[in-house]
Amino acid sequence: AGGHTVIIADKDEEALKSIQNSPSYAYILDSTNISALKEAGFHDVEVVIVSIGENVEKSILTLMALKDIGVNNIIAKATSNIHGQILSKLGATKVIYPEKESAKKLVKDFLTKDADYEVFDLSANTIRAIKITIDDKLAGNSLKHIAQNMKVISYKKLNTDWEILPDLETTTVYGGDVVILLGTVKELREFEH
């Protein structure tokens, strides 16, 4: 940590095992518990990074607990624009969107190639990104309907810029629009048929 003291906290003991040989202080605690945060020394740190994203409520409650004990500089991870807005309004100094940044990089890399799909190996599953141009058969549907169980990474209306992680419910596609989907090989096969 380059001469800085690092305090790491997680409720899951397994998550902390990977850092047990690092020069950090690791605590198993509930990050929404003000007393536990004080005991661990969080009230004396310069910066706290809240990397809880999947559990929005816990992320918000953790931020509020940190503010309550006097932490002023908090960087928080958000999984959606609304989540990020709430974190900002509650006092997060900076809000980061790792999924959105990863999607932007994926789209940039994807668009610099002339391929219709890119194969990624994530864990034991093969994940593919596929770029499709909307035809008359798909036109008029919502992105949610088109994506089915897949993730829409990006969407581009004819003659406009790419939109990263668009709203699936409210976005209707038209002929000539382009969509980049991320899904398993099985999901993409089902989509093609």
N, C-alpha and C positions, 0 to 999 in steps of 0.2 A: 504494500500500500504506500510505498515511497515516503517513509518517515511519518506517516499519519496513522493514528490509531483507528482501527476499523471495528465497529460493533455490528455483528450480524445476528438477527433474530428470526426464528421461524417456529411455528407450532409443531412442525414435523421433525422429529429427531433424525430421521433418515436423510432429510435434505441438508442437514448440517454436517453429516459425516464426511462429505467430500472436502470440506475446508478445515478439518480438524488439525492438519499439519501446517496451516498458514498462521502468520503472526497476527491473528485477529481474535477478538473476543466473541464467542458464539454462545447464544442463549436460546433455550427452548422456552418460548413464552407466547402468550396471546397478545398480539400487537394492539389490541383494542383496550387492554388493561393498563390504566394510567400508572398504578402502583408498580406493576412489573416493568414498564418502560423506565420509570424513575430509578428503580433498583438496578437496572442494566446500564444506567448512565446516559440514556438518550437525551436527557435535559441539558447535558453539558457538551453536546456535539455541535459542530459548525454546520454540517449538512446531513440530512437524512434522505435516503432514497427509498420510496415506498414502491416496491415492485409487485404488489398484489394487483392483478388485473382481472383475473377470471371471476373473482368474488367481489363485485362492485360494492356491495354493502360493507364488507370488511375493509376494503380499500378506503372508503369514505370515513368509516369509524376510526380507522387507524390514523388518518390525516387529522381528524378532529382531536384525538387523544394526544397526538404530538403537538398540536397547536396549544392544547390545554396545559401542557407541561413547559411551554415556552420555546419550543423549537421554531425558529424563524425561517430557515432556509430548507424547504422541502421540495424535492423533485419526485413527482408521482407518475406512475404508469397508468395510462387509460386505454380502454379497449374500444371506445366509441367517442364520437364528438360530444354527446350529451354527458357521458362519464367525465370527460376532460373538462367540460364547462363547469360541472359541479365541483370538481377538484380545485379548479381555479378560483371559483367564488368562495370556497371554504379556506383559501389561503395558500394553495400550492404555489411555490415560487416559479416552478416550471413544470409543464405537463408534457410527457413524451408518449408517442404512439408507435411502439415497436412494430406492431403488425402492419400499420399503414406504411411505415418506412420500408419494411421488407417487401410489401406489395409494390411500392414505387420502384424499388431496385429490380424486382422481378419483371415488371412491365418494361422498364428501360432496357434490361438485358434481352428480353424477349423480342422487343420491337427492332432491335439492331440486327436480328437474324431474319432470314427469309424462310423460316420454317413455319409450319402450321401448328406444330406442338413441340414442347420441350419436355424431356423426361427428368424427373427429380427422384432420387431415392431418399425417402425420409423414414427413419426407423426400419422396420421390416416391410413396410408397405411401399409399393411403387406409386408415386403421385405424378400425375401429368398435368401440365398446363396446356390448354388448347385454345387457339385463336379461331373464332368462327365469324363469318360474315352472315348477317341475318338475311334470310331469303323470304319469299312471300309466305311460305308455310309457317314460319315462326313470327312474322311481323304482326304487331298488334297485341302481343303477349307482354306480361310483366317480366322483369328480370328474374323474379322469384319463380315464376312458372317455368321459364327456360332453364334455370340453374338446377331445378329439382333439389337434390341433396348436395350438389357441388357448391363451391365457393366462387363467387364472382369477384375476380381480382380487379378488373378494370373494364370500362365501358366507354365507347366512343361513338357519338352520334355522327352521322355523315357530315363532313366538313367542319368538325369542331375538335377541340382538344380532348385528350383522354381524361376520364374521371376515375380516380382511384377509389376503390371500395364504395361504389354507388349504393343508393338506397334501393333495395330490392323490391320493396312493396310499391313504391310510387313511380318507378321508372318503367316506361313502356318503350319497347323497341320497335324500330321500323326498318323496312328493307334498306340494305346498304350499311346499317349500323354494324359495329364490330364489338364483340364481347370476348374477354379472356376468362376462361373458366379453369378452376383448379379442382381436380378430383382424382379418385382412384382409377386404376385401369378398368375395373368393373363398371364404375359409374359412367365413365366415358364411352365404353362399349354400349351400355344401355341407352345412352343419349344418342349415339349414332344410329340406332335401330328404331 
